[in-house]
Amino acid sequence: MAFDHPDLMPQMVARRARDNGGGTALKHVDGTVLSWDQAYGDSLRWASALERLGAKRGQPVVTIFANSFDAFRAWQGCAWLGAIESPINTNYKGDWLRHVVNNTQAELVLAEDRFAGPLFDIADQLTHVKQVVVFGSLDAPPRVLPFNVLSADEFLGDAGAIERQEPGPWDISSLIYTSGTTGRSKAVMVPWGHLKSSLESGFIPHDRLDGIRIYAPYPVFHITGKGGFYFAPVFGGASVIREAFSTSDYWNDVRSFDANAAVLLGPLAQLLLNQPEQPDDSDNPMETIVMAPVIPDVDAFSRRFGVEVFTTYNMTEINCPIIRSDEGCTSSNYRSCGKARAGVEVRIVDEHDRQVPPHTPGELIVRSEPWELNVGYWNMPDKTSEAWRNGWFHTGDAFTYDDDGNYYFVDRAKDYIRRRGENISSFEIESIVNEHPAIVESGAAAVPADEGEDEVKIAVVLEPGVNFDPAELIEFLIPRMPRFAIPRFVEVWDTLPKTEATARIQKAKIRESGVTDTTWDRVAAGVVIPR
């Protein structure tokens, strides 16, 4: 078992199986475990089964699984065959599902039984699919289908665990679909070298990686959800997986399964902090939380749960180029994503890719060593060329940086609002609006007004049972933000639409909703902002 690339994840699974076969690789919160022997042997068997159904090196295999051992097996089976795992959002249906499956041009689909129905519903619209394997209960398909349907038993049958050619850093691990907040979802081509660079970047400080036992309650069709599978073989401690994040189960899971590290999206951290305090909140094994973005009340979070918080800036396409690992996050430094890490170049540039001075908003662009970043978007050469201009990957995110090399997220570039010659950050508007005691969260966007230019609209979610007067919100904002940034339109929403990968608010949907009969207009209401 000699490998040319022993530090890649599939090879590390093989090494763990050789050195500690009976040891635990993964734990599921339902109580089941997967040993290293099983993890490696199952991966090789799945590779053989995939090959028998016609899967080939360099070709995608669509997978539709919740966070489960089968999702791990499918990914690793593809790795050892040299096929490309293409995990699909389990919530997709109809046209969204049709787009991503057809975009892969995959001939083979592996799907958990509860996610097979939406696939069958659009069967006649799928242009390349020839085989679908259903895991779980395989009831009779609803009608004659244009592809063959097999059970898991038929798929695996007597497939053998044959040792195979190892993947290289340049081989594509996965096609990870972006959330598609504007336009069609794009499949990011993620090489194994990119995955290694991202997850070993130091966003979890390197001195905390030995024996890390990560808690991963995230979907496997996003990079964050891959972490639970990745950290176990590379660093040795068994990871704990759950199908989906649960506020009520979070700390019980951490205690029950002895997890000591986790990635926590900022909105989810706030949900945990909003729960009623318990006397044993800090009585848990958790030591390290990577929070992105960091919530303003991070000091309260750290004290209450007895954890140290770090942060990073990342997106599917890149490799955590900015990290804060030299010191913990506090309420005094929480706005900074950290500094550029070793081995990655970052710049903040204007529309001509010229670097801007400190404290000046611009777009963050990134480049790194070969195979440490995405290699484009699958079957979308125009989008690849657009993102990879002048030898740099363009993130589409607006940042600033200071004289000490700290980087600050400002907004999605496309969510920046320009009103009467002023650039306005929707992110900054939301930060101040969210300070209002009646408001849980908010989303700001530009909407057209009668006068022919954009105005600022804020969509707000309220605390349960509160009385809310939009005019009072405007009075609250007047001393706290520039006059030109104060929203004209206010609208109450039950929930805000968010991307599943990063829990970012989908501003496009707020923009698209426009001004309706339920939108409060401060001009029509006669509320005057003093000069």
C-alpha positions in Angstrom: 0.0 0.0 0.0 2.6 2.5 -1.2 1.1 5.7 -2.6 2.6 8.6 -4.6 0.2 11.0 -2.8 -0.2 9.6 0.7 -1.5 12.9 2.1 -4.8 12.9 0.2 -7.9 11.9 2.0 -8.8 8.6 0.2 -5.2 7.4 0.7 -5.4 8.4 4.4 -8.6 6.2 4.8 -6.6 3.3 3.3 -3.7 3.9 5.8 -6.1 4.1 8.8 -7.6 0.8 7.7 -4.1 -0.8 7.5 -2.9 0.6 10.9 -6.1 0.6 12.9 -8.7 -1.3 11.0 -11.1 -1.8 14.0 -10.9 1.8 15.1 -13.9 4.1 14.6 -13.9 6.3 11.6 -17.3 7.9 11.7 -20.1 8.0 14.3 -23.7 8.8 13.5 -25.9 10.3 16.1 -28.3 7.4 15.7 -25.7 5.3 17.4 -24.2 3.5 14.4 -20.5 3.5 13.7 -18.2 2.9 10.7 -14.8 1.4 11.3 -11.7 2.1 9.2 -11.8 -1.4 7.8 -15.4 -0.9 6.7 -14.8 2.6 5.4 -12.0 1.4 3.1 -13.4 -1.9 2.1 -16.9 -0.4 1.3 -15.2 2.3 -0.8 -13.5 -0.3 -2.9 -16.7 -2.4 -3.3 -18.6 0.7 -4.3 -15.9 1.5 -6.9 -16.4 -2.0 -8.4 -20.2 -1.6 -8.4 -20.0 1.7 -10.0 -17.6 0.4 -12.7 -20.0 -2.5 -13.4 -22.8 0.0 -14.1 -20.6 1.8 -16.6 -19.2 4.7 -14.5 -15.8 5.8 -15.8 -12.8 7.8 -14.8 -13.4 11.5 -15.3 -17.1 11.2 -15.6 -19.7 12.4 -13.1 -21.9 10.2 -11.0 -24.9 12.0 -9.4 -25.5 11.2 -5.8 -28.6 12.3 -3.8 -28.0 11.4 -0.1 -28.4 12.9 3.3 -25.4 13.1 5.6 -24.9 9.4 6.0 -22.4 6.6 5.7 -23.8 5.8 2.3 -22.9 9.4 1.2 -19.3 8.7 2.4 -19.2 5.4 0.5 -20.5 6.9 -2.7 -17.9 9.7 -2.5 -15.0 7.4 -1.8 -16.2 4.8 -4.3 -16.0 7.5 -7.0 -12.6 8.5 -5.7 -11.1 5.0 -6.2 -12.7 4.6 -9.6 -11.6 8.0 -10.7 -15.2 9.1 -11.3 -16.4 12.5 -10.2 -18.9 12.6 -7.3 -21.7 15.0 -8.0 -23.8 15.4 -4.9 -27.1 17.1 -5.4 -29.1 19.2 -3.0 -31.7 16.9 -1.5 -34.3 19.7 -1.6 -34.1 20.2 -5.3 -37.1 19.2 -7.5 -38.7 20.2 -10.7 -36.7 22.6 -12.9 -33.9 23.0 -10.4 -33.3 19.3 -10.2 -33.5 18.9 -14.0 -30.9 21.7 -14.5 -28.3 20.2 -12.2 -28.7 16.6 -13.3 -28.6 17.5 -17.0 -25.6 19.9 -16.4 -23.5 17.0 -15.1 -24.4 14.9 -18.2 -24.2 11.9 -15.8 -25.5 8.5 -16.9 -25.7 7.1 -13.4 -27.6 8.4 -10.4 -27.4 7.0 -6.8 -30.3 8.2 -4.7 -31.7 7.6 -1.2 -35.3 6.3 -1.5 -37.0 9.4 -0.1 -35.3 11.6 -2.7 -36.0 9.3 -5.7 -39.6 10.5 -6.2 -38.7 14.0 -7.5 -36.2 12.4 -9.9 -38.9 10.1 -11.3 -41.2 13.1 -11.7 -38.8 14.7 -14.2 -37.6 11.4 -15.8 -38.7 12.4 -19.3 -36.6 15.6 -19.0 -33.3 14.0 -18.1 -31.1 13.9 -21.2 -28.3 11.5 -20.2 -29.4 9.3 -17.3 -29.4 5.6 -18.0 -29.3 4.0 -14.6 -30.7 4.9 -11.2 -29.9 3.0 -8.0 -32.3 3.5 -5.1 -31.1 2.9 -1.6 -33.7 1.9 0.9 -37.2 0.8 0.0 -37.6 0.3 -3.7 -41.3 0.4 -4.4 -42.4 0.0 -8.0 -41.7 3.1 -10.0 -44.8 5.1 -10.7 -44.7 4.4 -14.5 -42.5 3.2 -17.2 -39.3 5.2 -17.0 -36.7 6.0 -19.7 -33.9 4.6 -17.5 -33.2 1.4 -15.6 -33.9 1.3 -11.9 -32.0 -1.0 -9.5 -32.1 -1.6 -5.8 -29.0 -1.2 -3.5 -28.7 -5.0 -3.3 -28.6 -5.3 -7.1 -26.1 -2.5 -7.3 -23.6 -4.0 -4.8 -24.3 -7.7 -5.4 -21.0 -9.5 -5.3 -18.9 -6.5 -6.1 -15.3 -7.1 -4.9 -13.0 -4.9 -2.9 -10.2 -4.5 -5.4 -7.3 -2.2 -4.8 -7.2 0.5 -7.4 -5.2 3.4 -8.8 -5.0 6.3 -6.3 -6.4 9.7 -7.1 -4.0 12.6 -7.6 -4.2 16.2 -6.4 -5.4 17.3 -9.9 -8.2 14.7 -10.1 -11.6 16.2 -9.6 -13.0 15.0 -6.2 -16.5 16.5 -6.6 -18.8 18.8 -8.5 -20.2 21.1 -5.8 -23.1 23.2 -6.9 -23.3 26.8 -5.8 -26.6 28.0 -4.4 -27.6 29.9 -7.5 -28.8 33.1 -5.8 -28.8 34.7 -9.2 -28.9 32.7 -12.4 -28.5 29.0 -12.7 -26.5 27.0 -10.1 -22.9 26.4 -11.2 -21.0 23.2 -10.5 -17.6 24.0 -9.0 -14.9 21.6 -10.0 -13.1 20.7 -6.8 -9.8 18.9 -7.2 -8.4 16.8 -4.3 -5.6 19.3 -4.0 -8.2 22.1 -3.5 -10.0 20.1 -0.8 -6.8 19.4 1.0 -5.7 23.1 0.8 -9.0 24.3 2.0 -9.6 22.0 5.0 -6.0 22.0 6.1 -5.6 25.8 5.6 -5.4 26.6 9.3 -8.9 27.9 9.7 -8.9 25.4 12.5 -5.5 26.3 14.1 -2.9 23.6 13.2 -2.0 23.0 16.9 -5.6 21.9 17.4 -5.9 19.3 14.6 -4.2 16.3 16.2 -7.0 14.0 17.4 -9.7 16.5 16.4 -13.2 15.1 16.7 -15.4 17.2 14.6 -19.2 17.6 14.9 -20.6 17.9 11.4 -24.4 18.3 11.1 -24.3 19.7 7.6 -25.4 18.5 4.2 -22.8 16.6 2.1 -23.6 18.5 -1.1 -21.6 21.5 0.3 -18.0 21.8 1.2 -18.9 22.4 4.9 -20.6 19.0 5.0 -17.5 17.3 3.6 -15.5 18.3 6.7 -16.9 15.6 8.9 -15.7 12.9 6.4 -12.4 14.6 5.8 -11.0 15.4 9.2 -11.4 11.9 10.6 -9.0 10.1 8.3 -6.5 12.9 8.0 -6.2 13.7 11.7 -7.3 10.5 13.4 -10.3 11.4 15.6 -13.7 10.0 14.8 -16.1 12.6 13.3 -19.7 12.8 14.4 -22.3 13.3 11.7 -26.0 14.3 11.9 -28.3 14.7 8.9 -29.2 18.3 9.7 -28.4 21.0 12.2 -30.7 21.0 15.2 -30.7 23.8 17.8 -32.2 21.5 20.5 -29.9 18.6 19.9 -26.6 20.5 19.3 -25.0 20.5 22.7 -26.5 17.0 23.7 -24.8 15.6 20.6 -21.5 17.3 21.4 -21.6 15.8 25.0 -22.8 12.4 24.0 -20.2 11.8 21.3 -17.3 13.8 22.8 -16.9 16.2 19.9 -14.3 18.9 20.5 -14.4 21.0 17.3 -17.0 22.3 14.9 -17.7 24.8 12.1 -20.7 27.0 12.9 -22.3 29.4 10.6 -23.0 32.8 12.2 -26.8 32.7 12.0 -26.7 29.2 13.6 -24.4 30.4 16.4 -26.9 33.2 17.1 -29.7 30.7 17.3 -27.8 28.7 19.9 -27.0 31.9 21.9 -30.7 32.8 21.8 -31.8 29.6 23.5 -32.6 29.9 27.3 -29.5 29.6 29.4 -28.8 26.3 31.2 -26.6 25.7 34.2 -24.5 23.2 32.3 -24.0 25.2 29.1 -20.2 25.3 29.6 -20.0 21.6 30.7 -19.2 20.2 27.3 -16.0 18.8 25.5 -16.2 21.4 22.7 -13.0 23.5 22.6 -12.8 25.0 19.1 -15.5 26.7 17.1 -14.9 28.2 13.7 -17.6 30.8 13.2 -18.3 32.5 9.9 -19.3 35.2 10.0 -18.6 36.0 13.6 -21.6 37.3 15.6 -21.2 40.6 17.5 -21.9 38.8 20.8 -19.0 36.4 20.3 -17.7 37.2 23.8 -21.0 36.1 25.4 -21.0 33.0 23.2 -17.5 32.0 24.2 -18.1 32.6 27.9 -21.4 30.8 28.0 -20.3 27.6 26.2 -16.7 27.6 27.3 -15.2 27.6 23.8 -12.6 29.6 21.8 -13.8 31.0 18.5 -11.8 31.4 15.3 -12.9 32.5 11.9 -12.2 32.3 8.2 -13.4 33.7 4.9 -14.3 31.0 2.3 -16.5 30.0 -0.5 -16.8 26.7 -2.4 -14.4 27.9 -5.2 -11.5 28.9 -3.0 -9.4 27.5 -0.1 -9.9 29.6 3.1 -7.4 32.3 1.9 -8.1 34.5 4.9 -8.0 33.1 8.4 -7.9 34.3 12.0 -5.9 31.6 13.8 -3.3 33.5 15.6 -5.8 34.8 18.2 -9.4 34.1 19.1 -12.3 36.2 17.9 -13.7 38.7 20.4 -16.4 41.4 20.3 -13.6 43.9 19.6 -12.2 42.2 16.5 -15.2 40.2 15.2 -15.6 42.3 12.1 -12.3 41.2 10.7 -12.1 37.8 8.8 -8.3 37.7 9.7 -5.2 37.9 7.5 -4.1 36.3 4.3 -2.5 32.9 5.1 0.8 31.5 3.8 0.7 30.1 0.3 -2.2 32.2 -1.0 -2.2 35.6 -2.7 -5.2 37.9 -2.2 -5.8 41.4 -3.5 -8.6 44.0 -3.2 -9.1 45.5 -6.6 -11.2 48.0 -8.6 -13.2 47.1 -11.8 -10.0 47.0 -13.8 -8.2 44.6 -11.3 -6.0 47.3 -10.0 -5.2 47.1 -6.3 -7.0 49.7 -4.2 -5.5 51.4 -1.2 -6.3 50.4 2.4 -9.8 51.2 3.7 -11.2 51.4 0.1 -13.9 48.9 -0.9 -13.1 46.6 -3.8 -13.5 43.0 -5.0 -11.4 40.3 -3.4 -9.4 38.2 -5.9 -7.4 35.1 -5.1 -4.7 32.9 -6.6 -2.6 30.0 -5.3 -0.5 27.0 -6.2 -1.7 24.7 -8.9 -4.7 22.5 -8.0 -5.3 24.4 -4.7 -8.2 26.3 -6.1 -11.2 25.3 -8.2 -10.5 24.6 -11.9 -13.7 26.2 -13.1 -17.4 25.4 -13.5 -18.4 22.2 -15.1 -19.9 22.6 -18.6 -19.9 26.4 -18.2 -16.8 27.7 -20.0 -18.2 31.3 -20.1 -18.7 31.4 -16.4 -15.2 29.9 -15.9 -13.7 32.6 -18.1 -15.6 35.3 -16.3 -14.4 34.3 -12.9 -10.8 33.4 -13.8 -9.7 36.8 -15.3 -6.1 37.9 -15.6 -4.9 34.8 -13.8 -6.9 35.5 -10.6 -10.2 34.0 -9.3 -12.7 36.8 -8.8 -14.8 36.1 -5.7 -17.6 38.6 -6.3 -17.3 39.8 -2.7 -16.5 43.3 -1.7 -13.8 43.7 1.0 -11.6 46.3 2.6 -8.2 45.9 4.3 -6.4 48.0 6.9 -2.7 49.0 7.3 -2.0 45.9 9.4 -3.2 43.4 6.8 -6.6 42.6 8.3 -9.4 41.9 5.9 -13.0 43.0 6.3 -16.0 41.6 4.4 -18.2 44.5 3.1 -20.9 42.9 1.0 -21.5 40.7 -2.0 -20.4 42.9 -4.9 -23.8 42.4 -6.6 -25.6 43.4 -3.4 -23.9 46.7 -3.1 -26.4 49.5 -3.4 -25.7 52.7 -5.3 -28.1 55.6 -4.5 -27.7 59.2 -5.6 -24.0 58.7 -6.2 -23.3 57.0 -2.9 -22.2 53.3 -2.5 -24.1 51.7 0.3 -23.3 48.3 1.8 -26.4 46.2 2.5 -24.4 44.3 5.0 -23.7 47.5 7.0 -27.4 48.5 6.9 -28.5 45.2 8.2 -25.9 45.2 11.0 -27.5 48.5 12.3 -31.1 47.5 11.7 -30.5 44.2 13.6 -29.6 46.3 16.7 -33.3 47.3 17.0 -34.8 45.3 19.9 -37.9 44.3 17.9 -35.9 42.8 15.0 -34.4 39.3 14.8 -32.8 39.7 11.4 -33.0 41.8 8.2 -32.1 41.9 4.5 -31.4 45.1 2.6 -31.7 45.5 -1.2 -32.1 48.1 -3.9 -35.6 48.5 -5.5 -36.7 50.9 -8.2 -38.7 53.9 -7.1 -41.2 56.1 -9.0 -38.5 58.8 -9.4 -36.5 56.4 -11.6 -33.6 55.6 -9.4 -33.0 52.9 -6.8 -34.1 53.2 -3.2 -33.2 51.1 -0.2 -35.7 48.5 1.0 -35.3 46.6 4.2 -37.1 43.3 4.9 -37.3 42.5 8.6 -38.2 39.5 10.7 -39.6 40.4 14.1 -39.3 39.0 17.6 -42.5 37.0 18.4 -45.4 39.1 19.8 -43.8 42.5 19.4 -45.6 45.6 18.3 -43.6 47.1 15.4 -43.9 50.6 13.9 -41.7 51.2 10.8 -41.6 54.9 11.6 -40.1 54.2 14.9 -37.4 52.1 13.2 -36.5 55.1 11.0 -36.2 57.3 14.1 -33.9 54.6 15.6 -31.7 54.6 12.5 -31.4 58.4 12.0 -28.6 58.9 14.6 -26.9 55.6 13.7 -26.4 55.7 9.9 -25.8 58.2 7.1 -28.9 60.0 5.8 -28.5 58.5 2.3 -28.4 54.9 3.6 -31.6 55.1 5.7 -34.2 52.8 4.0 -37.2 54.3 2.3 -39.2 51.0 2.2 -39.8 48.6 5.1 -41.5 45.3 4.8 -42.1 42.6 7.5 -41.4 39.0 6.4 -42.0 35.8 8.3 -38.6 34.4 7.3 -35.9 35.6 4.9 -34.8 33.4 2.0 -31.3 32.0 2.5 -28.7 29.9 0.7 -28.3 26.5 2.1 -24.5 26.4 1.8 -23.7 29.6 3.8 -27.0 30.7 5.3 -26.5 34.0 3.4 -29.7 36.0 2.8 -30.8 35.9 -0.8 -30.9 39.6 -1.5 -32.0 38.9 -5.1 -35.4 37.6 -3.8 -35.9 40.8 -1.8 -35.1 42.9 -4.8 -37.4 40.8 -7.0 -40.3 41.2 -4.6 -40.2 45.0 -5.2 -42.7 47.4 -3.7 -46.1 46.0 -3.0 -49.3 47.0 -1.1 -47.8 45.6 2.1 -44.6 47.6 1.8 -44.4 50.6 4.1 -43.0 53.8 2.4 -41.6 56.5 4.7 -42.1 59.1 1.9 -45.8 58.3 1.6 -46.0 58.2 5.4 -44.6 61.7 5.6 -41.5 60.7 7.7 -38.9 63.3 7.1 -35.2 62.7 7.7 -33.5 65.9 9.0 -30.6 67.3 7.2 
